[in-house]
Amino acid sequence: MSITVNLPDGSKHDLDTGATGLELARNISTRLANAALAMRADGTLMDLKAPLTNGASILIITDKDPESLELIRHSTAHLLAQAVRRLFPDAKFGVGPAIEDGFYYDFLVEKFFTPDDLAEIEAEMKVIAAENFPVIREELPRDEALARFKSMGETLKAELVSEIPDDEAITVYKQGDFYDLCRGPHVHETGKLKAFKLLSAAAAYWRGDEKNASMCRIYGTAFNTQKELDEHLKRLEEAKARDHRKLGKELGLFSFHTEAPASPFFHPRGAVVYNELVKFMREHYFAEGYREVITPQVFDVSVWKTSGHYDNFRESMFFTDVEDRPFALKPMNCPGHCLIYGTERHSYRELPIRMADFGRLHRYERSGVSHGLTRVRTFCQDDGHIFCAPEQMKEEMAKMLRFVQNVYDVFGFKEVRVALATRPKKRLGSDEIWDHSEKVLAEALNEAGFEFHINPGEGAFYGPKVEFQILDALRRPWQLGTLQVDYSMPERFGLIYVKPDNTEATPVMLHRAILGSLERFMGILIEHCGGAFPTWLAPVQVIILPITDRVHDYAHEIKNRACALGLRCELDLKNEKVNAKIRGAQLQKIPYMLVIGDREAADKTVSVRHRSVGDQGVKPFEIFFEELLSEIKKRL
């Protein structure tokens, strides 16, 4: 008996019944067999040792294929778990998925792993990889799987087994004497895992619930080659140097305090950057036809029930009682904008109505996931809502898409990835409305020339959304702006406009943000530029460095002139040598340093230094200020 499978080049290949993907790879070439990691059978990623079926279309996956990285990382997570089993037999096992740029595995241990432990575990992983155990997939009946994990003392694994639906296969993967519950697929032998590194250990709650046990999570990464791993580790070192939490402290931008968990305190220099971002967006709002509004921080809970947030978002909200009435801090501005819109009767001639709001928002981020400025409990968005007629949607979307690109260009984010997030399981509105909303968003993106991919099920509960993701200087992706379609909230708030035939209709509401959370954007921007903000955004744009006390009066004259021109200028009068002052200014990443001595004072000039270019020569200070103002005006 034989079977025939189809190959990507259109050819067919005959094999014995029961042949696997690995046998197919060996039949094609030794080179392919050595490189093979998994296969796609009729589009489904599968283990290489899975038996082939007659007529299937087969693609052998090697390290040249994009999906190989996730496969390698998931398999390396199992390698990590096996090494922990050997070295720390009392550890209990949680889950170990592949994640972006790596993997992790959660362990229940009495004492958390130390850096020395990680080094020992990594060394053992290399031993196991070299032993080149075959990786074998087994399907088990539920009772047998439960009994096996309970006998091993793996109560967390048994808990997971008990929750697997009856119609879903229960699979385990075995390598040597190590078993793990997993759907797979995996590489077919541990020797395929050659380039990996354990990075850190941190606390994590079992299943992400702070009511559950605290586990030790080991993070690691893996690549197909050592060269790729070395390049990644080099980028990680650069990322550490750019960490916005580290730079925020060094540059005096912000701090965090236990008295207000996950809530940033912006210091004077940080407040400058923050306010400049708001000022920048306000200038664009005026040009784009937005009108700014201010809405309250606290609303009666009835508002959130009307908007749908109470049913769909309350786990992330803060609640309080005032005079025996339940209230909530606002996590979003949209209901407030609906209330403003509803205070007047609107004609179709007034649409679209574009509202902008920099109101403070509050969302309950659990302490385990808060992270510097990028995950906080109190923040502000460059938030906006557009109320328009359905036939105006596409034009408004097109304007928004141009707006987004123009803003990101200013900050040097040249590469923007776009995704269309479609309907989630838990949602408001009819399928017809979702069909139309998703269609119009897709058409707007296509007509604007944006390439995009679909994120199925990732839309907001009230409508589909476009997600804008930028790549920073280290080519790390960050999601910033969103554009969301909402038919439900205007209807729930009873909003109307009068059409040309004097009948009433409900407007469509477009939710949009470009920078997103200003706190988060500021954290991303700090890491993107390494704390060296562009001159227009720098907390201190120029610092004056006198060489001698004799020129202090001249130094004050220059500073006063700079401040009169609206420049952010400081004067360093410390009793230090000028080289020490220059080093201090460099560490503070101040764009321009003006060194002045007796000659500069006599000639009414300044010796100009730039933080990255160095010495730029001597200039009359008025000429320098003209050039600096021109640079700032161009937002450089």
Secondary structure in CASP SS format (residue, H / E / C, confidence):
PFRMAT SS
TARGET T0000
AUTHOR 0000-0000-0000
METHOD secondary structure of the structure
MODEL  1
M C 1.00
S E 1.00
I E 1.00
T E 1.00
V E 1.00
N E 1.00
L C 1.00
P C 1.00
D C 1.00
G C 1.00
S C 1.00
K E 1.00
H E 1.00
D E 1.00
L E 1.00
D E 1.00
T C 1.00
G C 1.00
A C 1.00
T E 1.00
G H 1.00
L H 1.00
E H 1.00
L H 1.00
A H 1.00
R H 1.00
N H 1.00
I H 1.00
S C 1.00
T H 1.00
R H 1.00
L H 1.00
A H 1.00
N H 1.00
A H 1.00
A C 1.00
L C 1.00
A E 1.00
M E 1.00
R E 1.00
A E 1.00
D C 1.00
G C 1.00
T E 1.00
L E 1.00
M E 1.00
D C 1.00
L C 1.00
K C 1.00
A C 1.00
P E 1.00
L C 1.00
T C 1.00
N C 1.00
G C 1.00
A C 1.00
S E 1.00
I E 1.00
L E 1.00
I E 1.00
I E 1.00
T C 1.00
D C 1.00
K C 1.00
D C 1.00
P C 1.00
E C 1.00
S H 1.00
L H 1.00
E H 1.00
L H 1.00
I H 1.00
R H 1.00
H H 1.00
S H 1.00
T H 1.00
A H 1.00
H H 1.00
L H 1.00
L H 1.00
A H 1.00
Q H 1.00
A H 1.00
V H 1.00
R H 1.00
R H 1.00
L H 1.00
F C 1.00
P C 1.00
D C 1.00
A C 1.00
K E 1.00
F E 1.00
G C 1.00
V C 1.00
G C 1.00
P C 1.00
A E 1.00
I E 1.00
E C 1.00
D C 1.00
G E 1.00
F E 1.00
Y E 1.00
Y E 1.00
D E 1.00
F E 1.00
L E 1.00
V C 1.00
E C 1.00
K C 1.00
F C 1.00
F C 1.00
T C 1.00
P H 1.00
D H 1.00
D H 1.00
L H 1.00
A H 1.00
E H 1.00
I H 1.00
E H 1.00
A H 1.00
E H 1.00
M H 1.00
K H 1.00
V H 1.00
I H 1.00
A H 1.00
A H 1.00
E H 1.00
N C 1.00
F C 1.00
P E 1.00
V E 1.00
I E 1.00
R E 1.00
E E 1.00
E E 1.00
L E 1.00
P C 1.00
R H 1.00
D H 1.00
E H 1.00
A H 1.00
L H 1.00
A H 1.00
R H 1.00
F H 1.00
K H 1.00
S H 1.00
M C 1.00
G C 1.00
E C 1.00
T H 1.00
L H 1.00
K H 1.00
A H 1.00
E H 1.00
L H 1.00
V H 1.00
S H 1.00
E H 1.00
I C 1.00
P C 1.00
D C 1.00
D C 1.00
E C 1.00
A C 1.00
I E 1.00
T E 1.00
V E 1.00
Y E 1.00
K E 1.00
Q E 1.00
G C 1.00
D C 1.00
F E 1.00
Y E 1.00
D E 1.00
L E 1.00
C C 1.00
R C 1.00
G C 1.00
P C 1.00
H C 1.00
V C 1.00
H C 1.00
E E 1.00
T H 1.00
G H 1.00
K H 1.00
L C 1.00
K C 1.00
A E 1.00
F E 1.00
K E 1.00
L E 1.00
L E 1.00
S E 1.00
A E 1.00
A E 1.00
A E 1.00
A E 1.00
Y E 1.00
W H 1.00
R H 1.00
G H 1.00
D C 1.00
E C 1.00
K C 1.00
N C 1.00
A C 1.00
S E 1.00
M E 1.00
C E 1.00
R E 1.00
I E 1.00
Y E 1.00
G E 1.00
T E 1.00
A E 1.00
F E 1.00
N C 1.00
T C 1.00
Q H 1.00
K H 1.00
E H 1.00
L H 1.00
D H 1.00
E H 1.00
H H 1.00
L H 1.00
K H 1.00
R H 1.00
L H 1.00
E H 1.00
E H 1.00
A H 1.00
K H 1.00
A H 1.00
R H 1.00
D C 1.00
H H 1.00
R H 1.00
K H 1.00
L H 1.00
G H 1.00
K H 1.00
E H 1.00
L C 1.00
G C 1.00
L C 1.00
F E 1.00
S E 1.00
F C 1.00
H C 1.00
T C 1.00
E C 1.00
A C 1.00
P C 1.00
A C 1.00
S C 1.00
P C 1.00
F E 1.00
F E 1.00
H C 1.00
P H 1.00
R H 1.00
G H 1.00
A H 1.00
V H 1.00
V H 1.00
Y H 1.00
N H 1.00
E H 1.00
L H 1.00
V H 1.00
K H 1.00
F H 1.00
M H 1.00
R H 1.00
E H 1.00
H H 1.00
Y H 1.00
F H 1.00
A H 1.00
E H 1.00
G C 1.00
Y C 1.00
R E 1.00
E E 1.00
V C 1.00
I C 1.00
T C 1.00
P C 1.00
Q C 1.00
V E 1.00
F E 1.00
D E 1.00
V H 1.00
S H 1.00
V H 1.00
W H 1.00
K H 1.00
T H 1.00
S H 1.00
G C 1.00
H H 1.00
Y H 1.00
D H 1.00
N H 1.00
F H 1.00
R H 1.00
E H 1.00
S H 1.00
M C 1.00
F C 1.00
F E 1.00
T E 1.00
D E 1.00
V E 1.00
E C 1.00
D C 1.00
R E 1.00
P E 1.00
F E 1.00
A E 1.00
L E 1.00
K C 1.00
P C 1.00
M C 1.00
N C 1.00
C H 1.00
P H 1.00
G H 1.00
H H 1.00
C H 1.00
L H 1.00
I H 1.00
Y H 1.00
G C 1.00
T C 1.00
E C 1.00
R C 1.00
H E 1.00
S E 1.00
Y H 1.00
R H 1.00
E H 1.00
L C 1.00
P C 1.00
I E 1.00
R E 1.00
M E 1.00
A E 1.00
D E 1.00
F C 1.00
G C 1.00
R E 1.00
L E 1.00
H E 1.00
R C 1.00
Y C 1.00
E C 1.00
R C 1.00
S C 1.00
G C 1.00
V C 1.00
S C 1.00
H E 1.00
G C 1.00
L C 1.00
T C 1.00
R E 1.00
V C 1.00
R C 1.00
T E 1.00
F E 1.00
C E 1.00
Q E 1.00
D E 1.00
D E 1.00
G E 1.00
H E 1.00
I E 1.00
F E 1.00
C E 1.00
A C 1.00
P H 1.00
E H 1.00
Q H 1.00
M H 1.00
K H 1.00
E H 1.00
E H 1.00
M H 1.00
A H 1.00
K H 1.00
M H 1.00
L H 1.00
R H 1.00
F H 1.00
V H 1.00
Q H 1.00
N H 1.00
V H 1.00
Y H 1.00
D H 1.00
V H 1.00
F C 1.00
G C 1.00
F C 1.00
K C 1.00
E C 1.00
V E 1.00
R E 1.00
V E 1.00
A E 1.00
L E 1.00
A E 1.00
T C 1.00
R C 1.00
P C 1.00
K C 1.00
K C 1.00
R C 1.00
L C 1.00
G C 1.00
S C 1.00
D H 1.00
E H 1.00
I H 1.00
W H 1.00
D H 1.00
H H 1.00
S H 1.00
E H 1.00
K H 1.00
V H 1.00
L H 1.00
A H 1.00
E H 1.00
A H 1.00
L H 1.00
N H 1.00
E H 1.00
A C 1.00
G C 1.00
F C 1.00
E C 1.00
F E 1.00
H E 1.00
I E 1.00
N E 1.00
P C 1.00
G C 1.00
E C 1.00
G C 1.00
A E 1.00
F C 1.00
Y C 1.00
G E 1.00
P C 1.00
K E 1.00
V E 1.00
E E 1.00
F E 1.00
Q E 1.00
I E 1.00
L E 1.00
D C 1.00
A C 1.00
L C 1.00
R C 1.00
R C 1.00
P E 1.00
W E 1.00
Q E 1.00
L E 1.00
G E 1.00
T E 1.00
L E 1.00
Q E 1.00
V E 1.00
D E 1.00
Y C 1.00
S H 1.00
M H 1.00
P H 1.00
E H 1.00
R H 1.00
F C 1.00
G C 1.00
L C 1.00
I C 1.00
Y E 1.00
V E 1.00
K C 1.00
P C 1.00
D C 1.00
N C 1.00
T C 1.00
E E 1.00
A E 1.00
T C 1.00
P C 1.00
V E 1.00
M E 1.00
L E 1.00
H E 1.00
R E 1.00
A E 1.00
I E 1.00
L E 1.00
G E 1.00
S E 1.00
L H 1.00
E H 1.00
R H 1.00
F H 1.00
M H 1.00
G H 1.00
I H 1.00
L H 1.00
I H 1.00
E H 1.00
H H 1.00
C H 1.00
G C 1.00
G C 1.00
A C 1.00
F C 1.00
P C 1.00
T C 1.00
W C 1.00
L C 1.00
A C 1.00
P C 1.00
V C 1.00
Q C 1.00
V E 1.00
I E 1.00
I E 1.00
L E 1.00
P E 1.00
I C 1.00
T C 1.00
D H 1.00
R H 1.00
V H 1.00
H H 1.00
D H 1.00
Y H 1.00
A H 1.00
H H 1.00
E H 1.00
I H 1.00
K H 1.00
N H 1.00
R H 1.00
A H 1.00
C H 1.00
A H 1.00
L C 1.00
G C 1.00
L C 1.00
R C 1.00
C E 1.00
E E 1.00
L E 1.00
D C 1.00
L C 1.00
K C 1.00
N C 1.00
E C 1.00
K C 1.00
V H 1.00
N H 1.00
A H 1.00
K H 1.00
I H 1.00
R H 1.00
G H 1.00
A H 1.00
Q H 1.00
L H 1.00
Q C 1.00
K C 1.00
I C 1.00
P C 1.00
Y E 1.00
M E 1.00
L E 1.00
V E 1.00
I E 1.00
G C 1.00
D H 1.00
R H 1.00
E H 1.00
A H 1.00
A H 1.00
D H 1.00
K C 1.00
T E 1.00
V E 1.00
S E 1.00
V E 1.00
R E 1.00
H E 1.00
R C 1.00
S C 1.00
V C 1.00
G E 1.00
D E 1.00
Q E 1.00
G E 1.00
V E 1.00
K E 1.00
P E 1.00
F H 1.00
E H 1.00
I H 1.00
F H 1.00
F H 1.00
E H 1.00
E H 1.00
L H 1.00
L H 1.00
S H 1.00
E H 1.00
I H 1.00
K H 1.00
K C 1.00
R C 1.00
L C 1.00
END
